[in-house]
Amino acid sequence: MARWLQQCGITTVAMQSTGVYWIAVYEVLEKEGLEVYLVNARGTKNLPGRKSDVQECQWLRKLHTYGLLRKSYRPAEGIRRVRTLWRLRDRLVKDAGRAVQHMQKALTTMNIQLANTISDISGVTGMAIVRAILAGERDPHKLAQLRDARIQASEEEIAHSLQGNWQPDVLFELKQVVDAYDFHQKQITGCDEELQRCLAELPSREPVGVEEGSPLAEAKAGTKYQRRKRSAQRKTRDNRPNFDLGAELQRLLGVDLRIIDGIDLMTAQTLYSELGPDLSAWPTEKHFTSWLELSPRRDVSGGQVIRHEKRQVRNRVANALRNAAQSLFRSDSYLGARYRHLRARLGGLKAVKAMARYLACLIYRLLTKGPAWVDRGAAYYEQQRDQRELKALHRKAAAKGMKLIPLA
């Protein structure tokens, strides 16, 4: 097909995405040197009347001839490999999480209230007790002796929560779930090894706008940033890869995105695996946030807003930024104060979307122009807000023909 198109003098091809069937065709056409326009069906569906596949193709060709179609973003081949592995790893982590919930269900069915004393049964103490139960141990005091020294609950409390009704069928169910959990953990480890190898093969990116003595260099050397970084390293690894992902991302992106409060290691990796380090596909940060579906969509007629359009967003980067925005609720920082102000003024959902858009703008500036984002603290934001409110009061007083005079 690709050779036939070239014989016909075709240089560009427009196609819609249908499941995963389009991927093989796209890659073949791309390797043969054809410029492929992968278009969103949402922008080409306004064809009146009943239509067939042939009519749909003719309509696409006509729109493409007039230059009315826009390409969908598709990262480079190396980034696509990382994206495939990261998405696979995400599914494996979710499967492991469902296995942990199934373990909890089986224990509760036998009236084993281990979750009342241990917050995470997939931890060291929890899995040691579960494996001992599957090995045939039933004495609650012997099981409680497997308690890790970091567990706050005492052995007596743990032993009291392990007095249950042992059922052979539920024990078999628990064994099956533990085997599935171990399998998922093995798969995640293998995925981490392959991910580390793929990241090591990708080229490094030169830092953008970072020099000695610059605000960004000072921010990275600052005590607050270093303290936050050490605090993140001391936390439980949770579902993080078992290699130094932070150093790899800093090498590949040319900047550490974690200097932005709310952006953690997993969020930065999601952004890199979905977009890569080059954001030149979007001319401005407004284009970038609009592509992420984080900008408000309004139908305007005659200069007036008719309605606000709501869309279901499936963008993984946008969802990661929403989670990052929600994590700023108790943050003693400039971004935390901004989010709390937006939450009080707009409400929960709108504030999360607005804050996620602001985080996307900061990321765009860091990766394209290299501006130093220095966290100026919550007090600075409150000071700026007081100044804005004072200016508004001066304008209102001037409109009434009056003037504000300070008391001191």
C-alpha positions as CSV (number, residue, x, y, z in Angstrom):
1,M,0.0,0.0,0.0
2,A,2.8,2.4,0.9
3,R,4.6,1.7,-2.4
4,W,1.4,2.1,-4.4
5,L,0.8,5.5,-2.8
6,Q,4.3,6.6,-3.6
7,Q,3.8,5.5,-7.2
8,C,0.7,7.6,-7.4
9,G,2.7,10.7,-6.2
10,I,1.1,10.8,-2.8
11,T,3.2,12.6,-0.1
12,T,0.8,12.9,2.8
13,V,-1.8,10.6,4.2
14,A,-4.7,11.3,6.6
15,M,-6.1,8.6,8.8
16,Q,-8.2,8.2,11.9
17,S,-7.3,6.1,15.0
18,T,-9.3,3.0,15.5
19,G,-8.4,0.9,18.5
20,V,-4.8,-0.3,18.0
21,Y,-5.3,-1.3,14.3
22,W,-3.9,2.0,13.0
23,I,-0.5,1.6,14.7
24,A,0.9,-0.9,12.3
25,V,-0.3,1.1,9.3
26,Y,1.0,4.3,10.7
27,E,4.5,2.9,11.3
28,V,4.7,1.3,7.8
29,L,3.7,4.6,6.1
30,E,6.1,6.6,8.3
31,K,9.0,4.3,7.5
32,E,8.3,4.6,3.8
33,G,8.7,8.4,4.1
34,L,5.1,9.5,3.9
35,E,3.8,12.3,6.1
36,V,1.0,10.8,8.1
37,Y,-1.8,12.9,9.7
38,L,-3.3,11.0,12.6
39,V,-6.5,13.0,13.2
40,N,-9.1,13.0,15.9
41,A,-12.5,11.7,14.8
42,R,-14.1,14.4,17.0
43,G,-13.0,17.1,14.5
44,T,-14.2,15.2,11.4
45,K,-17.6,13.8,12.4
46,N,-19.8,16.6,11.2
47,L,-20.8,14.9,8.0
48,P,-24.6,15.1,7.4
49,G,-26.7,12.1,6.6
50,R,-26.0,8.4,6.8
51,K,-22.4,7.6,6.0
52,S,-20.3,4.5,5.1
53,D,-16.6,3.9,5.4
54,V,-16.0,5.0,1.8
55,Q,-17.9,8.2,2.4
56,E,-15.9,8.8,5.5
57,C,-12.6,8.4,3.6
58,Q,-13.8,10.8,0.9
59,W,-14.7,13.3,3.6
60,L,-11.3,13.0,5.2
61,R,-9.6,13.4,1.9
62,K,-11.5,16.6,1.2
63,L,-10.8,18.1,4.6
64,H,-7.1,17.1,4.2
65,T,-7.0,18.7,0.7
66,Y,-8.3,22.0,2.2
67,G,-5.8,21.9,5.0
68,L,-8.4,21.7,7.7
69,L,-7.0,18.7,9.6
70,R,-4.6,18.9,12.5
71,K,-2.1,16.2,13.5
72,S,-2.4,14.4,16.7
73,Y,0.8,14.5,18.8
74,R,2.9,11.4,18.6
75,P,6.3,11.3,20.4
76,A,9.5,10.0,19.0
77,E,10.2,6.2,18.8
78,G,12.4,6.1,21.9
79,I,9.8,7.9,24.0
80,R,7.1,5.5,22.7
81,R,9.1,2.6,24.0
82,V,9.3,4.2,27.4
83,R,5.6,5.0,27.3
84,T,4.7,1.4,26.5
85,L,6.8,0.1,29.5
86,W,5.5,2.8,31.9
87,R,1.8,2.1,31.0
88,L,2.4,-1.7,31.3
89,R,4.0,-1.1,34.7
90,D,1.0,1.1,35.8
91,R,-1.3,-1.8,34.9
92,L,0.8,-4.3,36.9
93,V,0.8,-2.0,39.9
94,K,-3.0,-1.7,39.8
95,D,-3.3,-5.5,39.5
96,A,-1.0,-5.9,42.5
97,G,-3.2,-3.4,44.4
98,R,-6.3,-5.4,43.6
99,A,-4.6,-8.5,44.9
100,V,-3.9,-6.7,48.2
101,Q,-7.5,-5.8,48.4
102,H,-8.5,-9.4,47.8
103,M,-6.1,-10.6,50.5
104,Q,-7.8,-8.1,52.9
105,K,-11.2,-9.5,51.9
106,A,-10.1,-13.1,52.6
107,L,-8.8,-12.2,56.0
108,T,-11.9,-10.3,56.9
109,T,-14.0,-13.2,55.8
110,M,-12.2,-15.4,58.4
111,N,-12.7,-12.5,61.0
112,I,-8.9,-11.8,61.0
113,Q,-8.9,-8.1,61.7
114,L,-5.3,-7.5,60.9
115,A,-6.0,-4.2,59.3
116,N,-7.1,-2.7,62.6
117,T,-3.5,-2.9,63.9
118,I,-1.4,-2.8,60.7
119,S,-2.1,-0.1,58.2
120,D,-0.6,-2.0,55.2
121,I,-0.8,-5.7,55.0
122,S,1.5,-5.8,52.0
123,G,4.3,-4.5,54.1
124,V,7.0,-6.5,55.9
125,T,5.0,-7.5,58.9
126,G,1.7,-8.1,57.1
127,M,3.2,-10.3,54.4
128,A,5.2,-12.2,57.0
129,I,2.1,-13.0,59.0
130,V,0.1,-13.9,55.9
131,R,2.8,-16.3,54.7
132,A,3.1,-17.9,58.1
133,I,-0.7,-18.5,58.1
134,L,-0.5,-20.2,54.7
135,A,2.4,-22.3,56.1
136,G,0.1,-23.7,58.8
137,E,0.7,-21.5,61.8
138,R,-2.5,-20.7,63.8
139,D,-1.2,-19.5,67.2
140,P,-1.9,-15.7,67.3
141,H,0.9,-15.1,69.7
142,K,3.5,-16.8,67.5
143,L,2.2,-14.9,64.5
144,A,2.4,-11.6,66.5
145,Q,6.1,-12.3,67.1
146,L,6.7,-11.7,63.4
147,R,6.0,-8.0,64.1
148,D,8.6,-5.5,62.8
149,A,10.1,-3.2,65.3
150,R,8.7,-0.2,63.4
151,I,5.1,-1.2,63.9
152,Q,3.4,0.9,66.5
153,A,0.9,-1.7,67.6
154,S,2.1,-4.1,70.4
155,E,2.3,-7.9,70.1
156,E,-0.8,-8.2,72.3
157,E,-2.8,-6.0,70.0
158,I,-1.7,-7.9,66.9
159,A,-2.4,-11.2,68.6
160,H,-5.8,-10.1,69.6
161,S,-6.6,-9.2,65.9
162,L,-5.5,-12.6,64.7
163,Q,-8.1,-14.6,66.6
164,G,-10.4,-15.7,63.7
165,N,-12.4,-18.5,62.2
166,W,-10.0,-20.6,60.0
167,Q,-11.9,-21.8,56.9
168,P,-10.1,-24.2,54.4
169,D,-11.8,-22.8,51.3
170,V,-10.9,-19.2,52.2
171,L,-7.4,-20.2,53.1
172,F,-7.1,-21.7,49.6
173,E,-8.4,-18.5,48.2
174,L,-5.9,-16.5,50.2
175,K,-3.1,-18.8,48.9
176,Q,-4.1,-18.1,45.3
177,V,-4.2,-14.4,45.8
178,V,-0.8,-14.3,47.4
179,D,0.6,-16.3,44.5
180,A,-0.9,-13.8,42.1
181,Y,0.5,-10.9,44.1
182,D,4.0,-12.4,44.0
183,F,3.7,-12.9,40.3
184,H,2.7,-9.3,39.8
185,Q,5.7,-8.2,41.9
186,K,8.0,-10.3,39.8
187,Q,6.5,-8.8,36.6
188,I,7.0,-5.3,38.0
189,T,10.7,-6.0,38.8
190,G,11.3,-7.2,35.3
191,C,9.5,-4.2,33.9
192,D,11.8,-1.9,36.0
193,E,14.9,-3.6,34.6
194,E,13.7,-3.1,31.0
195,L,12.7,0.5,31.8
196,Q,16.1,1.3,33.2
197,R,17.8,-0.1,30.1
198,C,15.6,1.9,27.8
199,L,16.1,5.1,29.7
200,A,19.9,4.5,29.7
201,E,19.9,4.3,25.9
202,L,18.1,7.7,25.4
203,P,20.3,10.8,24.9
204,S,20.9,13.4,27.6
205,R,19.4,16.9,27.3
206,E,21.4,20.0,27.9
207,P,20.1,22.2,30.8
208,V,18.0,25.1,29.4
209,G,18.9,28.5,30.9
210,V,20.7,27.2,34.0
211,E,24.0,28.9,34.8
212,E,26.0,29.3,38.0
213,G,24.5,32.0,40.1
214,S,21.1,31.8,38.3
215,P,17.9,31.7,40.4
216,L,17.4,28.1,39.5
217,A,20.9,27.1,40.6
218,E,20.4,29.0,43.9
219,A,17.0,27.3,44.4
220,K,18.5,23.8,43.9
221,A,21.2,24.7,46.4
222,G,18.7,26.2,48.8
223,T,18.0,24.5,52.1
224,K,14.2,24.2,51.5
225,Y,14.6,22.4,48.2
226,Q,17.3,20.1,49.6
227,R,15.2,19.4,52.7
228,R,12.2,18.5,50.6
229,K,14.3,16.2,48.4
230,R,15.8,14.4,51.4
231,S,12.3,14.1,52.9
232,A,11.0,12.5,49.7
233,Q,13.9,10.0,49.7
234,R,13.2,9.0,53.3
235,K,9.6,8.2,52.6
236,T,8.5,4.7,51.7
237,R,9.3,3.8,48.2
238,D,5.7,2.6,47.6
239,N,5.4,1.8,43.9
240,R,8.5,3.6,42.7
241,P,11.0,1.8,40.4
242,N,13.9,0.1,42.2
243,F,16.6,2.3,40.6
244,D,17.5,6.0,40.8
245,L,14.8,7.3,38.5
246,G,15.2,10.9,39.7
247,A,18.8,11.1,38.5
248,E,17.8,9.6,35.1
249,L,14.9,12.0,34.7
250,Q,17.1,15.0,35.5
251,R,19.6,13.8,32.9
252,L,16.9,13.3,30.2
253,L,14.9,16.4,30.9
254,G,17.8,18.7,31.6
255,V,16.1,20.0,34.8
256,D,14.6,18.5,37.9
257,L,10.9,19.1,37.8
258,R,10.6,18.4,41.5
259,I,11.7,21.9,42.3
260,I,8.0,22.7,41.6
261,D,6.1,21.9,44.7
262,G,3.5,19.2,44.1
263,I,5.5,17.5,41.3
264,D,6.9,14.2,42.6
265,L,8.9,11.5,40.9
266,M,6.0,9.5,39.5
267,T,4.4,12.6,38.0
268,A,7.6,13.7,36.3
269,Q,8.1,10.2,34.9
270,T,4.5,10.1,33.6
271,L,5.1,13.5,31.9
272,Y,8.3,12.3,30.3
273,S,6.9,8.9,29.1
274,E,3.9,10.6,27.5
275,L,5.5,13.7,26.0
276,G,9.3,13.5,26.2
277,P,11.6,16.4,26.9
278,D,10.7,18.4,23.7
279,L,7.6,20.5,24.0
280,S,8.2,22.4,20.7
281,A,5.0,20.8,19.2
282,W,3.1,23.4,21.2
283,P,4.1,27.0,20.3
284,T,3.0,28.5,23.6
285,E,1.9,27.3,27.0
286,K,-1.7,28.2,26.1
287,H,-1.6,25.7,23.3
288,F,0.0,23.1,25.7
289,T,-2.7,23.5,28.4
290,S,-5.4,23.5,25.7
291,W,-4.1,20.2,24.4
292,L,-4.2,18.8,27.9
293,E,-7.9,19.8,28.2
294,L,-7.1,22.0,31.2
295,S,-8.2,25.3,29.7
296,P,-11.9,26.3,30.0
297,R,-13.9,25.7,26.8
298,R,-16.6,28.3,26.1
299,D,-19.1,28.8,23.3
300,V,-19.0,32.6,22.5
301,S,-21.5,34.4,20.3
302,G,-21.5,38.1,19.9
303,G,-18.9,38.5,22.6
304,Q,-21.0,36.7,25.2
305,V,-20.5,33.3,26.7
306,I,-23.4,31.1,25.8
307,R,-22.3,28.0,27.7
308,H,-19.3,26.2,29.1
309,E,-18.5,22.9,27.4
310,K,-17.4,19.9,29.6
311,R,-15.4,17.0,28.2
312,Q,-14.3,13.7,29.7
313,V,-10.5,13.9,29.8
314,R,-8.5,10.8,29.3
315,N,-5.1,12.5,29.1
316,R,-2.7,10.8,31.5
317,V,-0.6,13.9,31.9
318,A,-3.6,16.0,32.8
319,N,-4.8,13.4,35.4
320,A,-1.3,13.3,36.9
321,L,-1.3,17.1,37.2
322,R,-4.7,17.0,38.8
323,N,-3.4,14.6,41.5
324,A,-0.3,16.9,41.9
325,A,-2.7,19.9,42.4
326,Q,-4.7,18.1,45.1
327,S,-1.5,17.3,47.0
328,L,-0.9,21.1,47.5
329,F,-3.8,21.5,49.9
330,R,-1.7,21.4,53.0
331,S,1.5,22.7,51.4
332,D,3.2,25.7,53.1
333,S,4.3,27.2,49.8
334,Y,3.3,29.8,47.2
335,L,1.6,27.1,45.2
336,G,-0.2,25.8,48.2
337,A,-1.5,29.2,49.1
338,R,-2.6,29.8,45.6
339,Y,-4.5,26.5,45.5
340,R,-6.3,27.2,48.8
341,H,-7.3,30.6,47.5
342,L,-8.7,29.1,44.3
343,R,-10.5,26.3,46.3
344,A,-12.2,28.9,48.5
345,R,-13.2,31.1,45.5
346,L,-14.1,28.5,42.8
347,G,-14.8,25.3,44.7
348,G,-13.1,21.9,44.7
349,L,-13.3,20.6,41.1
350,K,-12.7,24.0,39.4
351,A,-9.8,24.8,41.7
352,V,-8.1,21.4,40.9
353,K,-8.4,22.0,37.2
354,A,-7.2,25.7,37.5
355,M,-4.2,24.6,39.6
356,A,-3.3,21.8,37.3
357,R,-3.3,24.2,34.4
358,Y,-0.9,26.5,36.4
359,L,1.4,23.6,37.1
360,A,1.4,22.7,33.4
361,C,2.4,26.3,32.6
362,L,5.3,26.1,35.0
363,I,6.5,22.8,33.5
364,Y,6.3,24.3,30.0
365,R,8.4,27.2,31.1
366,L,11.0,25.0,32.7
367,L,11.4,22.7,29.7
368,T,11.3,25.3,27.0
369,K,12.8,28.6,28.3
370,G,14.4,27.4,31.5
371,P,12.9,30.0,33.9
372,A,13.8,29.5,37.5
373,W,10.8,28.7,39.6
374,V,11.7,29.6,43.1
375,D,9.1,28.8,45.8
376,R,8.5,32.1,47.5
377,G,6.3,30.7,50.2
378,A,2.7,31.2,51.3
379,A,3.5,34.6,52.9
380,Y,4.5,36.0,49.6
381,Y,1.3,35.0,48.0
382,E,-0.8,36.4,50.8
383,Q,1.2,39.7,50.4
384,Q,0.5,39.8,46.7
385,R,-3.2,39.1,47.3
386,D,-3.4,41.9,49.8
387,Q,-1.8,44.3,47.3
388,R,-4.4,43.3,44.6
389,E,-7.3,43.8,47.0
390,L,-5.9,47.2,48.0
391,K,-5.6,48.3,44.3
392,A,-9.2,47.2,43.8
393,L,-10.4,49.3,46.7
394,H,-8.6,52.3,45.4
395,R,-10.3,51.9,42.0
396,K,-13.7,51.6,43.6
397,A,-13.1,54.7,45.7
398,A,-11.9,56.6,42.7
399,A,-15.1,55.6,40.8
400,K,-17.2,57.1,43.6
401,G,-15.2,60.3,43.7
402,M,-13.4,59.4,46.9
403,K,-9.9,58.6,48.1
404,L,-8.5,56.1,50.5
405,I,-6.3,57.5,53.3
406,P,-4.3,55.1,55.4
407,L,-4.7,55.5,59.2
408,A,-0.9,55.5,59.8
